[in-house]
Amino acid sequence: MSTVLAAGAAVVDFVFQLDEAPSRSEKHRARDAAIVGGGCAANAAVAVARLGGQAILAARMGDDVIGDMILSDLEKENVDCSLVKRFEGRRSSYSSVIVDPDGERSIVNFRDNEIDFGGSWLETLDLPAFDVALADTRWPDGARVAMQAAKKRGVPGVIDGEAPVREAQVALDMASHIAFSRAGLHDFVGDDDTEAALRRASEETGAWVCVTEGEDGVRWLDGGVMRHLPAFKVTAVDTLGAGDVWHGAFALSLAQGKAEQEAIRFASAASAIKCQRFGGRSGTPSACDVELFLKENS
Amino acid sequence: MSTVLAAGAAVVDFVFQLDEAPSRSEKHRARDAAIVGGGCAANAAVAVARLGGQAILAARMGDDVIGDMILSDLEKENVDCSLVKRFEGRRSSYSSVIVDPDGERSIVNFRDNEIDFGGSWLETLDLPAFDVALADTRWPDGARVAMQAAKKRGVPGVIDGEAPVREAQVALDMASHIAFSRAGLHDFVGDDDTEAALRRASEETGAWVCVTEGEDGVRWLDGGVMRHLPAFKVTAVDTLGAGDVWHGAFALSLAQGKAEQEAIRFASAASAIKCQRFGGRSGTPSACDVELFLKENS
């Protein structure tokens, strides 16, 4: 089984659906609510596991009841949490996500800045075998350790290039693949057009680079040639976690030995299916769902 | 020790403090956050326990992790939770409370409407001895059972008269004391002036009635005569749960055999102290705090 090591954020989201737009100093009754695990790395790890891979999560948490909730959910999803470190007396991250009737989301996130940002504890561990490392920019030093380990093993190291990207500069310089969001690419190289920006990012990092642009699909450089895969046409009901599903599916595809173009197609299908389902990452599809979707949409 | 039976809501609030007013479709990082137990009856029960009484809570919850959090907190506060019923496969109530820099609160609450609203399961239990029953209008049939049990025992039955009040009509008709909020009194008798409204509420219910008006203090009818206790002058930093502390302290005072006027004074002091402390009901004072405050403010 192909294994992905995912390093970064693991949180829990309290998601409320409202029938009206929320307003200041008022009390609203939610039409529905859900407690959904979140965080870039954790969502990607769940995607890897659901899509038939083995996911190992490296993350930092507090030793509180919120941390218990996060871990218990990840374990139900068959994510290997042996590289999760819990910090004594510290608090895990959680968010309030308020979704109004137009699908607009207002997110308020809490994180405990007293948890050590360093990744050296991860470096000292005897890491298990893996086929691809994936990291986000929310935990730059963890990303560094993950990319370093991938390089040492001679396997792909993928960065989810979300702003602020420069904070993870050391990791970027070691990555073999960087998948920018539109905002991440803009943050990284300034306000060039997409093609020029991708070329600059490629030159600077030496990595294979792409940019995921939601409804506008994915653009990437293929041996110096600009390529584009349009997005699958779906009716999105909830985009929460869709980007993370994309990164998990992309990393897993590389781990399975697929070429980048095929990996992009698989990841875009997985992400499109997720967007059609309410409830954050709980809407992550299985490998079978994606195969069926690709058959129906080719 | 004087015992108060409190029937009604028990929830948990996820409270986020922001440095800016929250806006739609944006992501905010909270300056601080707290997980605080809430719900009218639960807050009042905690106040009773902290103020030196024995509190028994009757409430409905799901058998989920949120329910575990609520109960574990109440047990730490020495609230007797033997009359809490947990419903299989159902979900407990929780809220997101976003406090902006001006102290304005935006609350979004979820409750599982699949939990049976009936109170007959409480009626069939062999209720322990108590000196006062307190109930809110959020669980009308539970309020009915609590008021009925108080009447049968010949002890005071106090209703926290928050809108919508008429839903708890049966309970109101059995109550010996009703403490309306301003909105609750308005909802109950329409838009009369306060004195006329209180007289109409008194005539209709036959109960002792008062209205708590926050910074404007408390007004009540004393043998047909309108009385007023101004609020204590404090700098409020967080009013979350202050009304519930008032009701718990008022009910406990009656349970201790105090007259209404003295109970109002004690409750208003307890509530004023709470307003000076951040963190919802975690700022509920002890009996000693209240005595000191009353000495300093008389």
Interface residues (C-beta under 8 A of the other chain):
Chain A: F14 F16 L18 A21 P22 S23 R24 S25 E26 K27 H28 R29 A30 D32 A33 I35 V65 I66 M69 S72 Y94 S96 I98 D100 E104 R105 S106 I107 V108 N109 F110 R111
Chain B: F14 F16 L18 A21 P22 S23 R24 S25 E26 K27 H28 R29 A30 D32 A33 I35 V65 I66 M69 S72 Y94 S96 I98 D100 E104 R105 S106 I107 V108 N109 F110 R111
